[in-house]
Amino acid sequence: MPIFKTISVIGLGYIGLPTAALFAARGVNVIGVDVSPRVVETINAGRIHIVEPELAGIVHLAVTAQKLRATRVPEPADAFIIAVPTPFTEGHAPDLSFIRAACENVAPVLAPGNLVILESTSPVGATEQMAAWLAELRPDLSFPQDAGEAADVQVAHCPERVLPGQVVRELVENDRIIGGMTRRASNMSVALYKIVVRGDCVVTDARTAEMCKLTENSSRDVQIAFANELSMICDRLGIDVWELIRLANRHPRVNILQPGAGVGGHCIAVDPWFIVASAPQDAQLIRAARLRNDSKPGWVLDKGKAALFDALAAAPGRSLSDMTVACLGLAFKPNIDDLRESPALEITRSFGALGCQVLAVEPHVTELPPELEGLPVRLADLEAALAADVICVLVRHDAFAGLRARLPAGARLIDVVGL
């Protein structure tokens, strides 16, 4: 069984940094690589640049023990875990440019006996493409597509499958799907992850591992689309969707999810498009669900605009630029600071573009995100937001609990999360 003395993690974001820290906590020497000087400096100072429970202490101890350090340039290691973003292009086609860039950075330091694992959520075939890029960059080494089990460098895919806010626990407890391009790659990957993972490491091939992650998130997206569509129907029919779902879920075989402002994050809002791009003629339901969830922010905005113009009509002498809209929550889900693909952020930006004054209440950030700069939007606390002409609850943060009891009489409330 291989011994991994040094591991390199490429990409120190929401997945890469916790992964690096947990391996370091188990006594492995970990070299974290990131393109951002700020991220590298922050980690080397024993601090973190993201919000994730339990992570700060683990990183501080790992850096203090000299088991974790960050750099901008990859160095030799026994295994390389690539955890970089995989967004999509304007036409929803997968963008593998970050993976390509990671290959270009890692290739010069690869050596016989190395293992390269792609953790980034990727379209089917991305692991094979990564291996092909590495082979082009290092023709002196052999890779699985040509040498199979005897390859100098083994390649596998192991998608992350964790919940923001619970990443540290789930990286340890959750089962992992291991998709090696060869049996040897799978065995090496299992040995690596078993250093930190208490869950099962289940072996399959690389393509199935890639599709597994996409399927998990697409399944969630379809279920959320049903809930979001149901909320829109109930609003038209004058039915309380939250009560309806509670009642329907009393059936022993029904489990309807909760609707919201849309769907955000790097996974559920992105991954279904990878399946659609791979099989556009067949992925009809997956496409429809994605479009429904993408339409929800516009629906919420329309509800907010109707309330805003109603308030304006009731206030003679005031102009639109005098009116205030409070947007409660900017993150893509409760109790985190992650703004990626956030429908709440999109809705807040759209209100700002109307020309009214917008109070953005996000307890997990301290600076206005770049997407809102140049607009009449400012960060505010919840107390200030309660005096707004229209209040839109966009994220079910714990900090907003009990909001309804604090609302002034006659408040115009748009609540899309069932607070």
C-alpha positions in Angstrom: 0.0 0.0 0.0 1.4 3.4 -0.9 2.7 5.8 1.8 1.8 9.4 1.3 4.3 11.6 3.2 3.4 14.8 1.3 0.1 15.8 -0.3 -0.5 18.9 -2.4 -3.9 20.5 -2.6 -4.4 22.8 -5.6 -7.1 25.4 -4.8 -7.6 26.5 -1.2 -11.3 27.5 -1.3 -14.4 26.1 0.4 -13.3 22.5 -0.3 -9.6 22.7 -0.8 -8.7 24.4 2.4 -10.7 22.1 4.7 -9.3 19.1 2.8 -5.8 20.3 3.2 -6.3 21.1 6.9 -7.8 17.7 7.8 -4.9 15.8 6.1 -2.4 18.0 8.0 -4.3 17.4 11.2 -3.6 13.7 10.7 0.1 14.3 10.5 0.6 14.4 6.8 2.8 17.2 5.3 0.4 19.3 3.2 1.4 21.9 0.6 -1.6 24.1 -0.3 -1.5 25.9 -3.6 -3.6 28.9 -4.5 -3.3 31.7 -7.1 -4.3 34.4 -4.6 -1.5 36.1 -2.7 -4.0 37.1 0.0 -5.2 33.5 0.5 -1.6 32.2 0.8 -0.6 34.9 3.2 -3.7 34.4 5.3 -3.2 30.7 5.6 0.5 31.0 6.4 -0.5 33.3 9.2 -2.6 30.5 10.7 -5.9 32.2 9.7 -8.7 31.4 7.2 -10.3 33.5 4.5 -13.7 31.7 4.5 -16.5 31.1 7.1 -16.7 27.5 8.0 -17.4 26.2 11.6 -14.4 24.4 13.3 -12.0 25.1 10.4 -10.2 28.1 11.9 -8.9 26.1 14.9 -7.8 23.2 12.7 -5.9 25.4 10.3 -4.2 27.3 13.1 -3.0 24.1 14.8 -1.8 22.6 11.4 0.2 25.7 10.5 1.6 26.1 14.0 2.7 22.4 13.9 4.3 23.1 10.4 2.2 20.4 8.8 0.4 22.9 6.5 1.8 25.7 4.5 0.5 27.6 1.5 2.3 28.7 -1.7 1.4 30.0 -5.1 3.7 27.6 -7.0 3.3 23.8 -6.8 6.1 21.7 -5.3 6.9 18.0 -5.6 4.5 15.7 -3.6 3.3 12.1 -3.5 -0.3 13.0 -4.3 -2.0 16.0 -5.8 -5.6 16.8 -5.1 -7.1 19.3 -7.6 -10.0 21.3 -6.1 -10.5 24.3 -8.4 -13.7 25.9 -9.7 -15.6 24.4 -12.7 -18.0 27.1 -13.8 -20.0 27.2 -17.0 -19.8 29.6 -19.9 -22.5 32.0 -21.1 -24.2 29.2 -23.0 -24.1 26.8 -20.0 -21.2 24.8 -21.5 -18.7 23.5 -18.9 -15.6 25.7 -18.4 -12.6 23.5 -17.7 -10.1 26.3 -17.9 -9.3 26.2 -14.2 -8.5 22.5 -14.4 -6.3 23.1 -17.5 -4.5 25.8 -15.6 -4.0 23.5 -12.6 -2.5 20.9 -15.0 -0.1 23.4 -16.4 1.1 24.3 -12.9 1.3 20.8 -11.5 2.9 19.0 -14.5 6.4 20.3 -14.0 6.7 18.7 -10.6 5.1 15.4 -11.3 7.2 12.3 -10.8 6.8 8.5 -11.2 4.7 7.0 -8.5 2.5 10.1 -8.1 -1.3 10.1 -7.8 -3.4 13.0 -9.3 -7.0 13.2 -8.1 -9.6 15.6 -9.5 -12.0 16.6 -6.8 -13.6 19.4 -8.7 -17.2 18.7 -9.7 -16.8 18.0 -13.4 -18.7 16.9 -16.6 -18.4 13.3 -17.7 -15.0 12.8 -19.3 -13.2 15.6 -17.5 -10.8 13.2 -15.6 -9.8 11.7 -18.9 -9.3 15.1 -20.3 -7.1 16.1 -17.4 -5.0 13.0 -17.9 -4.6 13.9 -21.6 -3.5 17.4 -20.7 -1.0 16.1 -18.2 0.4 13.7 -20.8 0.8 16.5 -23.3 2.7 18.5 -20.8 4.9 15.7 -19.6 5.6 13.3 -22.5 8.5 11.8 -20.5 5.9 10.2 -18.1 3.3 7.6 -18.8 -0.4 8.0 -17.8 -3.3 5.5 -17.5 -4.8 6.2 -20.9 -1.7 4.7 -22.5 0.0 2.6 -19.9 -2.9 1.5 -17.7 -1.9 -0.1 -14.4 1.8 0.4 -15.2 1.5 4.2 -15.7 4.1 6.4 -14.0 1.3 8.7 -12.8 -2.1 7.4 -11.8 -5.2 9.5 -12.1 -8.6 9.3 -10.4 -11.8 11.3 -9.7 -13.2 11.7 -6.3 -15.9 14.3 -6.1 -16.5 16.2 -2.9 -20.1 15.8 -1.5 -20.3 18.1 1.5 -22.7 20.7 2.9 -21.4 24.2 3.5 -21.4 24.9 7.2 -20.7 21.2 7.9 -17.7 20.7 5.7 -15.3 19.6 8.4 -17.6 16.9 9.8 -18.8 15.7 6.4 -15.3 15.4 4.9 -14.6 12.9 7.7 -18.0 11.1 8.0 -19.4 11.0 4.5 -18.9 8.1 2.1 -16.6 8.9 -0.8 -17.0 7.8 -4.4 -13.6 6.8 -5.9 -13.3 6.6 -9.7 -9.9 5.6 -10.8 -8.9 5.4 -14.4 -7.3 2.1 -13.4 -7.7 -0.3 -10.5 -4.3 0.8 -9.2 -5.4 4.4 -9.2 -8.6 3.5 -7.3 -6.6 1.5 -4.7 -4.1 4.4 -4.2 -7.0 6.9 -3.8 -8.7 4.7 -1.2 -5.5 4.5 0.8 -5.1 8.3 0.6 -8.6 9.2 1.7 -8.7 6.6 4.4 -6.2 8.8 6.2 -9.1 11.1 7.1 -12.3 9.5 6.0 -14.3 7.3 8.4 -17.1 6.7 5.9 -16.9 4.1 3.2 -14.7 4.6 0.1 -16.7 3.1 -2.7 -14.8 2.2 -5.9 -16.2 2.7 -9.4 -14.8 4.0 -12.7 -14.0 7.7 -13.3 -16.9 8.4 -15.6 -19.4 6.9 -13.2 -17.9 8.9 -10.3 -18.2 12.1 -12.3 -21.8 11.3 -13.2 -22.6 10.4 -9.6 -21.9 13.8 -8.2 -23.9 15.5 -11.1 -26.8 13.1 -10.4 -26.9 13.9 -6.7 -27.1 17.6 -7.3 -29.5 17.3 -10.3 -31.8 15.2 -8.1 -31.8 17.9 -5.5 -32.4 20.6 -8.2 -35.4 18.8 -9.6 -36.9 18.4 -6.1 -36.3 22.1 -5.3 -37.8 23.1 -8.7 -41.0 21.2 -7.7 -41.2 23.1 -4.4 -40.4 26.5 -6.1 -43.1 25.9 -8.7 -45.5 24.8 -6.0 -44.9 28.1 -4.2 -45.7 30.1 -7.3 -48.9 28.2 -7.9 -50.0 28.5 -4.3 -49.3 32.3 -4.4 -51.7 32.6 -7.4 -54.4 30.5 -5.7 -54.1 32.2 -2.3 -52.8 29.1 -0.5 -50.1 29.2 2.3 -47.4 27.0 0.6 -45.7 26.4 4.0 -48.8 25.0 5.6 -49.5 23.0 2.5 -46.0 21.4 2.5 -46.3 20.6 6.2 -49.6 18.8 5.6 -48.4 17.0 2.5 -45.3 15.8 4.2 -47.4 14.0 6.8 -47.9 11.3 4.1 -45.4 8.6 4.9 -44.0 8.5 1.3 -44.0 12.3 0.6 -41.0 14.6 1.4 -41.4 17.9 -0.4 -38.5 20.3 0.1 -38.8 23.9 1.1 -39.1 26.6 -1.6 -36.9 29.7 -1.6 -35.6 32.6 -3.6 -34.1 30.2 -6.2 -31.0 28.0 -6.1 -27.5 29.1 -5.7 -24.0 27.8 -4.9 -21.4 26.3 -7.1 -23.0 22.8 -7.1 -26.7 22.6 -7.5 -27.0 25.8 -9.6 -24.2 24.6 -12.0 -23.9 20.8 -12.1 -27.2 20.0 -13.8 -26.1 22.0 -16.8 -23.1 19.6 -17.2 -25.6 16.7 -17.7 -27.6 18.8 -20.1 -24.5 19.7 -22.1 -23.5 16.0 -22.3 -26.9 14.8 -23.5 -29.0 17.8 -24.6 -31.7 15.7 -26.4 -32.4 13.5 -23.4 -32.0 15.8 -20.4 -35.4 17.3 -20.7 -36.6 17.1 -17.1 -33.2 18.3 -15.7 -33.2 21.3 -18.1 -36.8 22.2 -17.2 -36.0 22.1 -13.5 -32.9 24.2 -13.9 -34.9 26.8 -15.9 -37.7 26.8 -13.3 -35.2 27.5 -10.5 -33.4 30.1 -12.5 -36.8 31.9 -13.0 -37.6 32.2 -9.3 -35.4 35.3 -8.6 -37.3 37.1 -11.3 -40.6 36.1 -9.7 -39.4 37.3 -6.3 -38.3 40.6 -7.8 -41.7 41.1 -9.4 -43.4 40.5 -6.0 -41.0 43.0 -4.4 -41.6 45.6 -7.2 -45.3 45.3 -6.8 -45.0 46.0 -3.1 -42.6 48.8 -3.7 -44.8 50.6 -6.2 -47.8 50.1 -3.9 -45.8 51.8 -1.1 -44.8 54.6 -3.5 -48.5 55.2 -4.5 -49.3 55.5 -0.8 -46.7 58.1 -0.2 -47.5 61.3 -2.1 -44.5 63.5 -2.6 -41.9 60.8 -2.4 -40.0 59.5 -5.4 -38.6 56.1 -6.2 -35.1 57.2 -5.2 -36.6 58.0 -1.7 -38.0 54.5 -1.2 -36.1 51.8 0.7 -36.1 48.0 0.2 -34.5 45.8 2.7 -33.0 42.6 1.4 -32.5 40.1 4.2 -29.7 37.7 3.2 -27.2 37.7 0.4 -25.7 34.2 0.7 -26.9 31.3 -1.3 -28.1 29.3 1.7 -28.6 29.9 5.5 -25.8 30.6 8.0 -22.9 30.8 5.6 -21.0 33.6 3.8 -20.8 31.9 0.4 -22.3 34.2 -2.3 -21.6 32.0 -5.3 -24.5 31.9 -7.8 -26.7 33.3 -5.0 -30.3 34.2 -6.1 -30.5 36.5 -3.1 -27.5 38.5 -4.4 -29.1 38.6 -7.8 -32.4 39.9 -6.4 -30.6 42.5 -4.3 -28.6 43.8 -7.3 -31.8 44.0 -9.4 -33.5 46.1 -6.7 -30.5 48.4 -6.7 -30.7 48.8 -10.5 -34.3 50.1 -10.1 -33.0 53.2 -8.4 -34.5 52.8 -5.0 -32.4 52.7 -1.8 -31.5 49.1 -0.8 -30.4 47.9 2.6 -28.6 44.6 2.4 -28.6 42.7 5.6 -26.1 39.8 5.6 -24.7 38.9 9.0 -21.9 36.8 7.6 -20.1 39.4 5.5 -18.4 42.6 6.5 -18.0 44.3 3.1 -20.4 45.0 0.2 -19.7 42.4 -2.5 -18.3 43.7 -5.8 -21.6 42.8 -7.6 -23.4 45.6 -5.6 -20.8 48.3 -5.9 -21.9 51.4 -7.8 -25.5 50.8 -6.9 -27.6 52.5 -4.2 -27.0 49.5 -1.9 -25.4 49.5 1.5 -24.9 47.0 4.2 -27.2 47.5 7.2 -28.2 45.8 10.4 -31.5 44.1 10.9 -32.8 47.0 13.1 -32.4 49.5 10.3 -34.0 47.1 7.8 -37.2 46.9 9.9 -37.9 50.6 9.0 -37.7 50.0 5.2 -40.7 50.5 3.0 -40.5 46.9 1.7 -38.8 44.0 3.5 -37.8 41.0 1.5 -36.6 37.9 3.4 -34.4 36.0 0.9 -32.3 33.7 3.1 -33.4 31.8 6.2 -30.5 32.8 8.4 -30.8 32.0 12.1 -30.1 35.7 12.8 -33.6 36.5 11.3 -35.5 34.2 13.6 -38.4 35.9 15.3 -38.5 38.7 12.6 -42.3 38.7 12.2 -42.9 39.6 15.9 -40.6 42.6 15.4 -42.3 44.0 12.3 -44.0 47.4 12.6 -47.7 47.6 11.9 -48.4 47.7 8.2 -45.0 46.5 7.1 -44.8 45.2 3.5 -43.2 41.9 3.8 -42.1 39.5 1.0 -41.1 36.3 2.7 -39.9 33.6 0.2 -38.3 31.3 2.8 -41.2 30.8 5.2 -39.6 32.5 8.2 
